[in-house]
Amino acid sequence: MSTIHPALLPRNISKLPLSLQGVAHWVMSQGSWKGISSTTTLELVEITPEETLGLLPIIYAHLDPSFIPSFDRFATLIRTVKTVLSSVRSIMVSLSYLTEVLHSPRFPLAATVDLWPHLRAWMEFFSLYSDVFDTSEATTRSRVLVDLITEFAAHPPTQQAMVSTPGLRRILAAAWVSSVQMFDGDGNIGRQLNDIGSALHALHRVKDPQELSEELDGSGGSHQALCLALKRTIDLAATHPTELGAVSTVGGASLLVDHMNTATPDTIPYLPSHGFIPPLVAALGVVGPPSQNHPFGLAFPMALGTLVPLLCVGSLGSAWLVQALQAGLLNQVMSWGSRRGMMQAAHPRITEQFPWLLKNLLPQALVYYPLIVAMKQAFANVDSSPGDGEFARSGLYSHWNNLKALVDERTSLLEIWEAKGRPSFMRAKVTTNRSNFQRCSVCQTASYCSQACQRVDWMVGHREECENLLDARHEFARIGLHHRDRLFLRILLYMDYLRLRVPIALAMIRFMVENPDTPLFVDFDYRRGAVQVDVFPLSNWDGSKILLPHSQRLARASGRLIAHAIRIGCGSSTFHTIWPLCASTSQFYDGLKDIARMAGGLEDPELEPRVLQLIEGTNENGVVGVYYG
């Protein structure tokens, strides 16, 4: 008893019109290349969708892998090129018939389990001998095969068999890259874009969640080739946004990036470093309303979900977020926020990612010099006023205003800094003009107001600390915090300290009351944009390789140095910690301890007046060094 699906058995030919059944039986009886060539006798006959099911036995028979000649046999056959090409075209006729049958509402998807081994063998044949055949037909052949794979993958058992088929993803990746390379802007652009998108969607259907090697092989054999092909794909969609195929292309490319992020997350940094960010931002304007009913309705949330993780790769101060802003990211936010009805019914990726961009990612980046400049320009380039129209009534409006206020504040601070020649505001109880400051020639970190000061510090501890400080300086380069960013952090910390010096002093006193004789540090948390200040025990950072050498300086400073921590976000739940050492005076620190000892309680109304009096009578704190930890 046959184990193949009943729809593929010869008796199913009876579904064909009587006038064709005799021809069909004759065609099946021929076998090999001659029978395959005879398939064209059915090509011009029009039959109903129901009757097309009668073609399945013929298609199944002609796709029999045993017809595929051996290498030696094929070498002999290609001497009669006309015969071979005719037979190959007839195979394509059979495959084209199969696509028509697949679209019949009564097509039995379970039959694809038996059809798949035959289709796979012919795909490998076409891939192996692609150089022999007419290149003018390559696009049509690729289109038919991609369509078949997409339809076959709709049946879970067949899809599972396809996923485990070696070489299939390599063939599909090659078909995608070939479509990208052969793109002709003067031809049928929509059809060409649809071919690119279809190949990517088919590739997604048969992906291996833990494996990307075949995709790499098919796209050129390297991460660089894969990333460049993805960039070119998004570029084509962004360049032709009104074409229907653009939506499919963006969605397919986003699916492949999502797969890369899962299977080989270490490959993701290749994308922004190859210019992927600007076209992806532009593509957000391509994909249209996020309708769940549209066949590619999830293209926008997929594209947005692709963009946001890329912006979180590496340091926030990198050029990638700057590129996104320059490419019109804020305009895209406003454009979609203005479609309030769509936003309310949108995919969760949209309703979650847009607020996260405005509340978290962009505000926390405003400790970096280049990001402040880029953000200022991006707001200036916004096409319309946010207070007009639907955007003002959207859930994004308040986040937008908060971000704009923070940008204005940091921009004003930046302008003051630049107008004053970017001073570092390094102050101590006894100091000299900043232009006379000297740095250690080895670590380039420790600053001194005189050679005498440096000699003293070298003898009492800097000799042992110098190498560690040099390592810390190198860490700045690793996280992308450059010299001008560190200079700006100094003035940012200084200005925030001046603005908050009374609350900070009160927090230090409360800590001293609750934790007598416990070393402390002041925490400046910029992870949400606007600073949040608190005081914690220094033991929270026990084991920090960067703080360790400074702990000795703190111990011998007798209150003249107070540890501070600046925490800055890096796009996700992690963060970088920067250690500034701030100069004070022993009178100020001892004064805080005296107030803590004399306080009648944490709610003592005399605390704040005493703090104000102490601040007026002593020098203000100033940043004398910024270190990474």
C-alpha positions in Angstrom: 0.0 0.0 0.0 1.4 3.4 -1.0 2.4 5.8 1.8 2.3 8.9 -0.3 -0.6 11.4 0.0 -3.7 10.3 -2.0 -3.7 13.5 -3.9 -0.4 12.6 -5.5 -1.5 9.1 -6.8 -2.2 8.6 -10.6 -5.9 8.0 -10.0 -6.2 11.7 -9.0 -5.8 12.6 -12.7 -9.5 11.9 -13.0 -10.1 15.4 -11.6 -8.8 16.8 -14.9 -11.3 17.4 -17.7 -11.9 14.3 -19.8 -10.3 16.0 -22.8 -7.0 16.2 -20.9 -6.9 12.9 -19.0 -5.6 10.9 -22.0 -2.8 13.5 -22.6 -1.9 13.5 -18.9 -1.6 9.7 -18.8 0.6 9.8 -21.9 2.8 12.5 -20.4 3.3 10.5 -17.2 4.2 7.4 -19.2 7.2 9.0 -21.0 9.4 9.5 -17.9 12.9 11.1 -17.7 13.7 14.2 -19.7 11.4 13.3 -22.6 8.4 13.2 -20.3 9.4 16.4 -18.6 9.6 18.1 -22.0 6.1 16.8 -22.8 4.6 18.8 -19.9 4.4 21.8 -22.1 1.5 20.2 -24.0 -0.6 21.1 -21.0 0.7 24.6 -20.7 -1.9 26.5 -22.8 -5.0 24.7 -21.5 -7.2 26.6 -19.1 -8.7 24.6 -16.3 -10.7 25.6 -13.1 -9.0 25.8 -9.7 -10.8 22.6 -8.7 -9.5 20.8 -11.8 -5.9 21.9 -11.1 -5.7 19.4 -8.3 -5.6 16.7 -11.1 -2.2 18.1 -12.1 -0.6 17.0 -8.8 0.2 13.4 -9.9 1.9 14.7 -13.1 3.9 17.3 -11.1 4.9 14.8 -8.5 6.0 12.3 -11.2 8.0 14.9 -13.1 9.8 16.2 -10.0 11.0 12.7 -9.2 14.7 13.2 -8.2 15.7 10.0 -10.1 15.3 12.1 -13.3 18.2 14.3 -12.2 21.2 13.2 -14.2 24.6 12.4 -12.6 27.4 14.8 -13.1 28.8 12.8 -16.0 25.4 12.3 -17.6 24.6 16.0 -17.4 28.0 16.8 -18.9 27.0 14.8 -21.9 23.5 16.2 -22.1 24.6 19.9 -22.1 26.3 19.2 -25.4 22.8 19.3 -26.8 22.0 22.6 -25.0 18.7 23.0 -26.7 17.3 19.8 -25.4 18.6 20.4 -21.9 17.2 24.0 -21.7 13.9 22.8 -23.0 13.7 20.2 -20.3 14.7 22.7 -17.6 12.0 25.1 -18.8 9.5 22.2 -18.6 10.5 21.6 -15.0 9.8 25.3 -14.4 6.4 24.8 -16.1 5.7 22.0 -13.6 6.8 24.2 -10.7 4.7 27.0 -12.0 1.7 24.7 -12.1 2.4 23.7 -8.6 2.3 27.3 -7.4 -1.2 27.6 -9.0 -2.4 24.4 -7.4 -1.0 25.6 -4.0 -3.3 28.6 -4.2 -6.4 26.5 -4.7 -8.6 26.7 -1.6 -8.9 22.9 -1.7 -5.2 22.1 -1.9 -4.2 19.5 0.7 -1.2 21.1 2.6 -0.4 17.6 4.0 0.7 16.6 0.5 3.7 19.0 0.8 5.4 16.5 3.1 5.8 14.2 0.1 6.4 17.0 -2.4 9.2 18.6 -0.4 11.9 16.0 -1.0 11.3 16.3 -4.7 11.4 20.1 -4.7 14.5 20.1 -2.5 16.4 17.9 -5.0 15.5 20.2 -8.0 16.4 23.3 -6.0 19.9 21.8 -5.3 20.2 21.0 -9.0 19.3 24.5 -10.1 21.7 25.9 -7.5 24.6 23.6 -8.5 24.3 24.3 -12.3 23.0 27.9 -12.2 25.9 29.1 -14.4 24.8 26.7 -17.2 21.3 28.1 -17.6 20.0 31.3 -19.2 20.5 34.1 -16.6 17.5 35.9 -18.1 15.3 33.3 -16.5 17.0 33.2 -13.2 14.7 35.8 -11.6 11.6 33.9 -12.6 13.1 30.6 -11.4 14.0 32.2 -8.1 10.6 33.8 -7.7 8.8 30.5 -8.2 11.0 28.5 -5.8 10.7 31.2 -3.1 6.9 31.2 -3.5 6.8 27.4 -3.2 9.0 27.4 -0.1 6.8 30.0 1.6 3.6 28.0 0.9 5.2 24.7 1.9 6.3 26.2 5.2 2.7 26.9 6.1 2.4 23.2 7.0 4.2 22.6 10.3 5.5 19.0 9.6 6.8 20.2 6.2 8.3 23.3 7.8 10.1 21.1 10.3 11.6 19.0 7.5 12.6 22.2 5.7 14.4 23.6 8.7 16.5 20.5 9.0 17.4 20.5 5.3 21.1 21.3 4.9 21.8 24.0 2.4 18.2 25.4 2.0 18.9 28.6 3.9 22.0 29.1 1.9 20.1 28.9 -1.3 17.4 31.3 -0.1 20.0 33.8 1.2 21.7 33.6 -2.2 18.4 34.3 -3.9 17.8 37.3 -1.7 21.3 38.8 -2.3 21.0 38.1 -6.0 17.7 39.9 -6.2 19.3 42.9 -4.4 22.3 42.9 -6.7 20.1 42.6 -9.9 17.7 45.4 -8.8 17.0 47.7 -11.8 15.5 51.0 -10.9 14.1 51.4 -14.4 12.1 48.1 -14.3 9.1 47.0 -12.4 10.3 48.3 -9.0 7.4 47.0 -7.0 7.8 43.5 -8.3 11.6 43.6 -7.7 11.1 44.8 -4.1 8.5 42.1 -3.6 10.9 39.5 -4.8 13.5 40.7 -2.2 10.9 40.8 0.6 9.5 37.3 -0.4 13.0 35.7 -0.3 13.6 37.2 3.2 10.2 36.1 4.5 10.8 32.6 3.1 14.2 32.6 4.8 12.5 33.5 8.1 10.0 30.6 7.6 12.8 28.0 7.6 15.3 29.6 9.9 17.2 27.7 12.6 16.8 29.8 15.8 20.3 28.9 16.9 22.2 29.0 13.6 23.2 31.6 11.1 26.0 30.0 9.2 24.0 29.2 6.0 22.7 32.7 5.8 26.3 34.0 6.0 27.4 31.6 3.3 24.6 32.5 1.0 25.0 36.2 1.4 28.7 36.3 0.6 30.5 34.3 3.3 31.1 37.1 5.9 29.4 39.3 8.4 30.4 42.3 6.4 28.8 41.0 3.3 25.6 40.1 5.2 25.4 43.6 6.8 26.1 45.3 3.5 23.3 43.3 1.8 20.9 44.2 4.6 21.8 47.9 4.3 21.3 47.8 0.6 17.9 46.1 1.1 16.7 48.8 3.5 18.1 51.5 1.3 16.0 50.3 -1.7 12.9 50.3 0.4 13.5 53.7 1.8 14.3 55.1 -1.7 11.0 53.8 -3.1 8.6 54.2 -0.2 5.4 54.3 -2.2 5.9 50.9 -3.8 3.9 48.0 -2.2 7.0 45.8 -2.2 8.8 48.3 0.1 6.7 47.1 3.0 7.5 43.5 2.4 11.2 44.3 2.1 11.4 46.3 5.4 9.5 43.6 7.2 11.7 40.8 5.8 15.0 42.6 6.6 13.8 43.3 10.2 13.0 39.6 10.6 16.5 38.7 9.6 18.1 41.2 12.0 15.9 39.8 14.7 17.2 36.3 13.9 20.8 37.6 14.0 20.2 39.1 17.4 18.9 35.8 18.7 21.3 33.3 17.0 24.5 35.4 17.0 24.1 38.6 19.1 27.8 39.4 18.6 27.1 40.1 14.9 24.7 43.0 15.7 27.4 45.7 16.1 28.4 45.1 12.5 25.1 46.6 11.3 25.4 50.2 12.7 29.1 50.2 11.9 28.2 49.6 8.2 25.7 52.5 8.0 22.5 50.6 8.7 21.0 53.2 11.1 20.0 56.1 8.7 18.2 54.0 6.1 16.4 52.1 8.9 15.1 55.3 10.4 14.0 56.4 6.9 12.3 53.0 6.5 10.0 53.8 9.5 8.2 56.2 7.1 7.8 53.4 4.5 5.8 50.8 6.2 2.4 52.5 6.5 -0.2 52.0 9.2 0.4 49.2 11.6 -2.7 47.2 10.6 -2.9 43.7 12.0 -5.0 42.7 9.0 -2.5 43.8 6.4 -0.2 40.9 5.2 2.8 42.9 6.2 1.1 44.9 9.0 3.8 44.0 11.5 6.5 45.5 9.4 6.6 48.8 11.3 6.8 47.3 14.8 9.5 44.9 13.5 11.5 47.8 12.0 11.1 49.8 15.2 12.0 46.7 17.3 15.1 46.4 15.1 16.1 50.0 15.5 15.9 50.4 19.3 18.3 47.5 20.2 20.8 48.8 17.6 20.8 52.2 19.3 21.6 50.5 22.6 24.7 48.7 21.2 28.0 50.1 22.4 28.1 53.4 24.2 25.3 56.0 24.0 27.8 58.5 23.0 28.7 56.7 19.8 27.9 58.1 16.4 25.0 55.7 15.9 22.4 57.5 18.0 23.7 60.8 16.4 23.1 59.2 13.0 19.5 58.3 14.0 18.8 61.8 15.1 20.3 63.3 11.9 18.2 60.9 9.8 15.0 62.3 11.3 14.2 60.0 14.3 12.3 62.8 16.1 10.2 63.5 13.0 9.3 59.8 12.8 8.2 59.9 16.5 6.0 62.9 15.9 4.6 61.5 12.7 3.4 58.3 14.4 2.4 60.0 17.6 0.1 62.3 15.5 -1.8 59.2 14.3 -3.5 58.8 17.7 -6.1 56.3 16.6 -3.4 54.1 15.1 -1.2 54.4 18.2 -4.1 53.3 20.5 -4.6 50.1 18.5 -1.0 49.6 17.6 1.3 46.6 18.2 2.8 46.5 21.8 6.3 47.2 20.3 5.1 50.6 19.1 3.2 51.5 22.3 6.2 50.5 24.4 9.2 51.5 22.3 8.2 55.1 21.5 7.6 56.2 25.1 10.8 54.3 26.1 12.8 56.3 23.5 11.5 59.6 24.8 11.6 58.7 28.6 14.7 56.7 28.8 17.1 56.3 25.9 17.3 59.9 24.6 17.3 61.6 28.1 20.0 59.3 29.5 22.2 60.2 26.4 22.2 63.8 27.3 25.5 63.5 29.3 27.4 63.2 26.1 28.7 66.3 24.2 27.9 65.1 20.6 24.4 63.9 21.6 23.5 67.3 23.1 24.5 69.0 19.9 22.7 66.5 17.7 19.5 66.6 19.9 19.4 70.4 19.7 19.6 70.3 15.9 17.1 67.5 15.7 14.5 69.5 17.6 15.2 72.5 15.4 14.6 70.3 12.3 11.2 68.9 13.4 8.7 69.6 10.6 5.8 70.9 12.7 4.9 72.2 16.1 4.2 69.4 18.7 1.5 71.5 20.2 -0.6 71.4 17.0 -3.0 68.7 16.0 -3.3 65.1 17.2 0.2 64.8 18.7 -0.7 67.3 21.5 -3.4 64.8 22.6 -1.3 61.7 22.3 0.4 59.9 25.2 3.8 60.9 23.8 3.3 64.7 24.2 4.3 65.0 27.9 7.4 62.8 27.3 8.3 65.0 24.4 8.0 68.2 26.4 10.1 66.7 29.3 12.8 65.7 26.8 12.7 69.1 25.1 13.1 70.9 28.5 16.1 68.7 29.4 17.7 69.4 26.0 17.2 73.1 26.5 18.8 72.9 30.0 21.8 70.9 28.8 22.2 73.1 25.7 22.3 76.2 27.8 24.9 74.6 30.0 26.9 73.6 27.0 26.9 77.2 25.6 28.1 78.5 29.0 30.9 75.9 29.0 32.0 76.8 25.5 31.8 80.5 26.1 34.2 80.1 29.1 36.7 78.0 27.2 35.5 74.7 28.7 36.9 75.2 32.2 37.0 72.1 34.4 36.2 73.9 37.6 38.9 72.2 39.6 39.1 73.9 43.0 40.7 73.2 46.3 41.2 75.0 49.6 44.6 76.3 48.4 45.1 76.3 44.6 46.6 78.3 41.8 45.4 79.5 38.4 44.0 76.6 36.3 46.5 77.3 33.5 49.3 76.4 36.0 47.9 73.0 36.8 50.1 70.1 36.2 49.3 66.4 35.5 51.3 63.3 36.3 53.2 62.5 33.1 52.5 58.7 33.5 48.8 58.4 34.3 47.8 61.8 32.9 45.1 61.8 35.6 46.2 63.2 38.9 46.3 67.0 38.9 48.5 69.2 41.0 48.7 72.9 41.6 52.5 72.9 42.0 55.5 70.6 41.8 55.7 70.6 45.6 52.2 69.3 45.8 53.0 66.5 43.3 56.1 65.5 45.2 54.2 65.2 48.5 51.4 63.1 46.8 54.0 60.8 45.1 55.6 60.1 48.4 52.4 59.4 50.4 50.7 57.1 47.9 50.5 58.1 44.3 53.6 56.0 43.5 51.5 52.9 44.1 48.3 54.2 42.5 49.7 55.6 39.2 49.5 52.4 37.2 45.9 51.7 38.2 45.0 55.2 37.3 46.5 54.7 33.8 44.4 51.6 33.4 41.3 53.5 34.4 42.1 56.2 31.8 42.2 53.5 29.1 38.8 52.3 30.2 37.2 55.6 29.1 38.2 54.9 25.6 36.7 51.4 25.8 33.2 52.7 26.8 33.3 55.6 24.3 33.6 58.4 26.8 36.0 60.8 25.1 38.0 63.7 26.6 35.4 66.4 25.8 32.7 64.2 27.3 34.6 63.9 30.5 35.2 67.7 30.5 31.4 68.2 30.1 30.7 65.7 32.9 32.8 67.9 35.2 30.8 71.0 34.5 27.5 69.1 34.6 28.4 67.7 38.0 29.6 71.0 39.2 26.5 72.9 38.2 24.2 70.3 39.5 26.1 70.3 42.8 25.8 74.1 43.1 22.1 73.8 42.4 21.5 71.0 44.8 24.2 71.7 47.4 21.7 72.3 50.2 19.7 69.0 49.6 23.0 67.1 49.2 24.4 68.5 52.5 21.1 67.6 54.3 21.3 64.1 52.8 24.9 63.7 54.1 23.8 64.8 57.5 20.9 62.4 57.6 23.3 59.6 56.6 25.8 60.6 59.3 23.0 60.5 61.9 21.8 57.1 60.9 25.3 55.7 60.1 27.9 57.3 62.5 31.5 57.0 61.4 30.6 55.2 58.2 32.4 56.4 55.0 30.0 57.7 52.5 29.7 58.7 48.8 27.3 61.0 47.0 25.5 59.3 44.1 24.6 61.4 41.0 22.2 59.2 39.0 21.7 60.4 35.4 20.2 57.2 34.0 16.8 58.9 33.6 18.1 62.2 32.2 17.5 64.7 35.0 19.8 64.0 38.0 18.7 62.2 41.1 21.0 62.6 44.1 21.4 60.3 47.1 24.0 59.3 49.7 25.1 55.7 50.3 27.8 53.9 52.3 31.1 53.6 50.5 31.2 49.9 51.3 28.6 49.5 48.5 31.5 49.7 46.1 33.9 47.4 48.0 36.0 45.5 45.4 35.8 48.2 42.7 39.2 48.0 41.0 39.0 51.7 40.1 37.8 53.0 43.4 40.4 51.0 45.4 43.4 53.3 44.8 41.3 56.3 45.5 40.1 54.9 48.8 43.6 55.4 50.1 43.6 59.0 49.0 40.2 59.5 50.6 41.4 58.0 53.9 44.3 60.4 54.2 42.4 63.4 53.0 40.6 63.9 56.3 37.5 65.2 54.6 39.2 67.3 52.0 38.1 64.7 49.3 34.6 63.3 49.1 33.8 60.4 46.8 31.0 60.9 44.3 29.6 58.4 41.8 28.0 59.4 38.5 25.9 56.7 37.0 25.0 57.0 33.3 22.9 54.6 31.4 24.1 52.7 28.3 20.8 52.0 26.6 19.5 49.0 28.6 19.4 47.9 32.2 23.2 48.2 32.6 25.1 51.4 33.3 28.5 52.9 33.6 29.8 54.4 36.8 32.1 57.4 36.8 34.1 58.3 39.9 34.8 62.0 40.4 36.8 63.0 43.4 35.5 66.3 44.7 37.6 68.7 46.7 36.1 70.1 49.9 37.6 71.6 53.0 38.1 69.9 56.3 36.1 72.7 57.9 33.1 71.9 55.7 33.1 68.1 56.3 33.8 68.5 60.0 31.0 71.1 60.1 28.6 68.5 58.6 29.6 66.0 61.3 29.1 68.6 64.0 25.6 69.4 62.8 24.8 65.7 62.6 26.0 65.2 66.2 24.0 68.2 67.5 20.8 67.5 65.4 17.7 67.0 67.5 16.4 64.6 64.9 16.2 64.3 61.2 13.2 66.6 61.2 15.0 69.3 63.2 13.8 72.6 61.6 17.3 74.1 62.4 19.1 71.7 60.1 18.7 73.7 56.9 19.6 77.1 58.4 22.8 75.6 59.9 23.7 74.0 56.5 23.2 77.3 54.7 25.4 79.1 57.3 28.1 76.4 56.9 28.1 76.7 53.1 28.5 80.4 53.2 31.4 80.1 55.6 33.4 77.4 53.7 34.6 76.8 50.1 32.3 75.1 47.7 33.1 71.6 46.5 34.7 71.3 43.1 35.6 68.3 40.8 39.3 67.5 40.8 39.2 64.2 38.9 36.9 61.9 37.0 37.6 58.2 36.8 35.9 55.2 35.3 34.8 52.2 37.5 
